[in-house]
Amino acid sequence: MDERNDKTPEPTEPTEKATARKESVFTRLYTGTGAFDIVGHRKRWFVAFSLLMLICIGSMAFKGFNLGIEFEGGTQIQMPAQGAHGHIDPERTKEIFAGAIGENPSEAQQVGVGDAATIQVRSNTLDTNQVAQVKQALFTELQPLGSDGQPSMNVISDSAVSASWGGEISRQALLALAVFIVLVTIFLIVYFEKWMAIAALVALIHDIVVTAGVYSLVGFEVTPATVIGLLTILGFSLYDTVVVFDKVKENTRGLLNLTRRTYPEAANLALNQTLMRSINTSVIALLPVLGLLVVGYILLGAGTLQDLALVQLTGMLAGVLSSVLLATPLLVFFKMRDPKYQQQAERVRARRENQARKAAARETEDFDPADDDALAAELRREEAFAAAASVPARHPKAHQRQQQRRGGKPAGKRKR
């Protein structure tokens, strides 16, 4: 953003901070004045996100995942949900299954609604005799109806799933993840800078770990659709981060030569200026996912749509939090380790102390107007420098004139 057109009040001065605190939350969101000091509380966010990641990693390490039949292998038996005695209860199906072979199935659930609803029973790999015993017991007890409305043994089907198929999906997903991270890293380094790329990648890793950790903690079943959904959230996870970083880059252009704001303040202002956009984008993106979850679970039953919606909902929420509360504070942490930005922050602090002393001198009527004129001249020089840094010259002559003005030399010829 061009410093000449920046009419946003600076929330760095004590009086302006007090004014910002009096505004309502919605007013501060829409105006983006930097009233939400997110970067200033970065240590709190670091501790919170670190604890969350430790919990997720611990759950994955000790509890593991509830892997679907595609990853562990096994046998699946399927039949219509309508029987001669009415609707078939999945729990009743599990009891009949266990009574037939003396082994409980891993899962029994209804998929779909209405006439298209089916009952799916999953278990460990069964041999041919065990499958025949289970199918016969289910037909005898439940009498599932065929398309003609009559009980039929042929409507009970079985299929065997090999664990190698799920393993192949996992390998392909990991390969895609590795390629994605490499390409994103190259783009961020070229377009932004090293520390922005590192901060964005840390936020991305956080989103992946938290999403997987939530699945482990809650016990959601991991299916191939879950793996596909995890890959789809990677782009969304980086979207908000890139938008915020682009604004940070714009706000901090030429910052080392200015004393209006420190790097943390400029980054926090950029975060506030894009905060409402991040919220609106996230809400608009989450609404279809919630709709997909409702349709997939309530109308169609547990299945591929539900698995996709669950992982996308979890990953998007994690991505929103990390892009706002983790990525930019982490960038500030890295940048403030640079002595150049530390020295610039000291100059900002010294200038504000000087302003505070002069304000106190005015109140005691012990003030030299020449000091105020010098301060105003300094501010004008900084604004001119910021304008020149923000808007590069279109041709060499204009650029030369900008350089002459910054050096205090007249643009025209000298009068003899």
N, C-alpha and C positions, 0 to 999 in steps of 0.2 A: 504493500500500500504506500502510495506517495505521501511523504511527510507533509508536503504542502497542503494536501487535501484531507489530512487526518484531523477531523474535527472531534474525534472521540476524546473525552476528558481523561486525563491521566489519573488512575486511582493510586498513584504512588505517594501523593502528598497527603498529610494527615487530614486536612480539611475535606479533601475530595473523598477520602475513604469514609469519613463520617457521613458525607452526603449520600454515598453509594449504599451504606448500611441502612439508611432511612427509606430507600426505595423498596418496593415489593419484589418478591422473587421473580415474578413473571416480567416485570419491567427490566430487571437486571439481565434476565436471559435474553430478551429481545434487543436491548441496547448494546450488550456486549462490552461493557465498560471496564471489565476486569475486576468486578466486585467480588467474584468467587475466587478466593485465594487457593486454588488447587495446587499450584506448583509450590507455594510456600509451606504446605503441609505434606511435602513429598515423602518425608521419613515415615509418616504414618501409613501412607499407601504402600511403601516398600515393605513394611512389617506385615501389613494385612495380606498383601499378595504373596509374600514369602510363606506365611503360615498356610494360606490356601493351597499353594503348590505342594508344600510338604505333606499336607493331609491327603491330597490327591495321589501323590507319588507313593505314600505309605499304603493307601488302600489298594493301588494297583499291584504293589509288591507283595502284600500279605493276603489280601482278600481275592485279588484277581478279578476276572471278568466272567459274566454269565454268557458264555459263548453259545451261539446257535448251532443247530444241527449241521449247518454247512461247514463249520470249522471243526467240529468234533466227530462228525460222521454219525450214522445211525439209521434208523428205520422210521418212516413216516406212514401212517395209515390215515386215510381220508374217506369220509362218507357224508351224505346229506344230513342236514340238521333236523329234518322232519322224519319222524318214524310213525309206525302204525298206532302208537299210543300217544302221539303228540310230539311236542318239541323235545329234542334230545338234549339233556343237560351234560355239559362237558365233565362235571365232577362225577356223574354217574358213569360216564365212559371210562374214566380213570379206574373206578372200582371194578368194572367188568374186566378191563385189561389186566389189572393186578390179580384178579381171581383166576384168570385163564392160564397164566404162566408163572404166577408167584413173584412177579417183578413189577414195581411201580414204573409208569412212564415218566419221562422227564417233564412233559408238558402236554396238556389237552386244552384246546381253545376253540372258540367259534370264530370263523372268518366270514365276513359278509353279513347281509341281512336279508330277510324275506325268503323268497323261494330259492334264491341263489346262495343262501347260507350253508356252510359246510362245517363239519367238526374235524379238526386235525389233531392227531395224537402222535407225539414224537417220543422216541425211546432210544436206548442203546441198540446197536446192531443185533437184529434177531435172525435166526436161521429159518429155513423154509417151514419146518414143522411148527415153530413158535408163531410165525406169521399166520399160518393156516388155523391154529388154535384160537388166536385172538380174533380173527375175522369171523370164525364160526360162532364164538361167544357173543360178539357184538351183534351179529345178525339174529341170533336166537333171542337175546334179551331186548334189543331195541327195534328190530324190524324196520330198518331204514327204507324209505320209499324211493322208487325209481321215477323216471319221467312220466310213466303211465299211471302213477299214483298207487302202484302195488309194491309190496315188499319184494326186494330183490337182493340176492347175494352179490350180483355183479356190480352194484353201485359202491361197494367197499373196495377201494384200491389201496395198493401199497407201493412204496418206492424206497430204494436204498440210496443214501447219500454218502459219498466218500469225503473224508476230511481233507484229501489232497486238493479238492476244488477250492475250499475256503483258504487253504494255505497259499494257493496260486494267486487268489485275489489279494491277500495280504501282501505278498511280495510285489505285485504290480502297484499296489497303493503306496508302499514305502518308496518304490522307485519314482513314482510320480511326485511324491512329497519332496524327495531329494532334488529332483530337477526343478521343481517350483521354487524351492528355497534358494538354489543357486542363481536362477534367473532373476528373482526378486532382489537378491543381494546386489547383483551387478547393476540393475536398474537404479536402486536407491543410492548406491555410491556415485554413479554417474550423474544422476539428476540432483541429488541433494549433497550429502557428504558422508564421511565414514561414521561419525557418531549417530547421525540420524538413521543410517542403515542398521547399525547395531541395536539401537533402541527399538526400531520397528520389528526386527527379528526376535528380540527378547519378548516383545508383546505377542508376536505370533506363536512362539513356543509356549507362552503362558496359555493362550487360547486352546491350543491342542491338548496340553497336559490337563487343564481344568475340564475340558469336555470329556476326555477319556476318564478322568478321575470321577466325575459325576456319574458316568455310566457304571463304574466300579462300585461307588458308594451306594447308589440307589438299587443296583442290581438289574438295570435295563439289559435286555438281551442284545448281544452284539451279532448282527447279521451282515451279509454283504451290502445291504442297503445302508447300514450304519457307516460302513467304511466309505461308501460313495458320498454319503451326506457329509462326512468329515472333510473330504476333499473339497466339497463345494463351499464350505464356510471359510476357506483360506483367503479367497479374494475379498470377501466381505470383511474379514478381520483386518485386512490391511487398508481397506478403502478409507475409513475414517482417519486412520493414522496418517496416511499420505496427505489428506486434505488439511489436517492440522499442521503438519510439518511444512506444507507449502506456505501457509500463513505465517508460521514462525520464521521461515526463510525471508519472507517479504518484510516482516516487522523488524528483523535484526540486520537488514542490509546496511552496512556502514556504521554499525553500532559502536565499534571500538573507537571511533572518532567523535562520539557524542556523549553527553552527560545527562540526557533527559531520563533514560531508563537503564536499569541493569539488564543483563541477559535473562535472568529469571522473571523479571517484570514484563519484558517484551514477550517472552514465551507464554506467560500466564495471560497476557492480553490477547494473544493470538488464540489461545485455548478458549477464552471467553467469547471471542468474536465468532468462533465456529461451533460453539456449544449448542446453540439452538438448532443449527443445521444438522449436527450429529444426532440430536434427539429426534428431530422430525424424520430423518432418513431411517433411523432405527425403528421407529414406530411403524412407518410405512412398510418396512421390510418384514417386521414381525407379524403384522396382521395377516398376510397371506399364509405364513407358516402356521399360525394358530388355526386358521381356517382349514389348512391341510391336515392338521392334527385332529381337529374335530371330525372332519369328513372321514379320515382314515381310521379313526378309532370307533366313533359312535355309529357311523353309517355302514362302514365296510368291515369293521372288526380289525383286530390286530393283524398287521401285514406290512407290506413294503412301504405304503404311504405313511403309516404310523412311525416306522423306523426312520424314514427320511426326515419327517417333521420333528421328531424328538431330538435328533442330533443337530439339526439346523437351529432349532430353538435354543438349545443349550449353548452351541457355539456362537450364535449371534449375540446372546446376552453377555457371554464372556468377552467377545470382541468389543462390544460397546464400552464395557467397564475398563478394559485394558487400554483402549485408544484414548480415553479421557483421563484416567487416573494413573496410568502406568507409563505409557510411551513418552509423553512430553516431560513429566517429572524426571524420568530416567535420562532423557536427552539433556536436561538442565544439569543433572548431576555430573554427567560426563564433561559437558562444556565448562563448568565452573572449576574443573580441575586444571584448566589451562591458565597459566599466570597472566596472560593478556586480558582475559575476562575478569580475573580477580582484580587486576589493576584498574580496569575500567569501572568496576563496581566501587572501588575506593574513591575514584574521582567523582562518581555520582554522589557518594556519601559526603565527600568534602564540599561539594557544591551545595547540597541541601543544608549542611551545617552552616555554611556561609549565609544562605538565604534566611535561616532561622535566626542567626545573630543580627542580620540587618533588620529583620522584622521586629526583633526585640528592641533594637536601637530606635526604630521609628516610634515605638510606644513610649520610649523615654525621652523622645525629642532630641536624641543625640545621634543624628544621622546626617551624613554628608551626601547631598544629591548626586555628587559625581560618582559615588559607588553604585547608585541605582542606574545611572546612565551606562556605566561600564558593564554591569550585569545585562542590561537590555541589549547592548551591542554584542555581547558574547552570545546571547540567545539568537540574535539575528544571524550571526555567522554560522551557528550550528544549524539553523533552519535552512540556510542557503546550501550548506554542505550536504544536508540530508536530502534536499530536493535534487541536487546534482547526482548524488549516489543512487537515488531511486529511479531517476529518469535519465538513462544514458543518452548522450548526444547523437543526433541522426547523421551528422557529417562532421568531418575533422575541424572545420572552422568554428562551428558552434561549440564543439568540445574544447577548443583552444580558448574561446571566450569564457567558458565556464571555469577553466583552470585559472585564467587571469583574475576573474572575480574572486575566486576563493583565496588567491594569493594577495588580494587587496590591491591589484594593479588595475588601472583604468582600462576599459575595453577600447577606447578611441586613442587618437594621437594626442601627444602632449602639446600644450600650448607653449610656444617659446616666448 
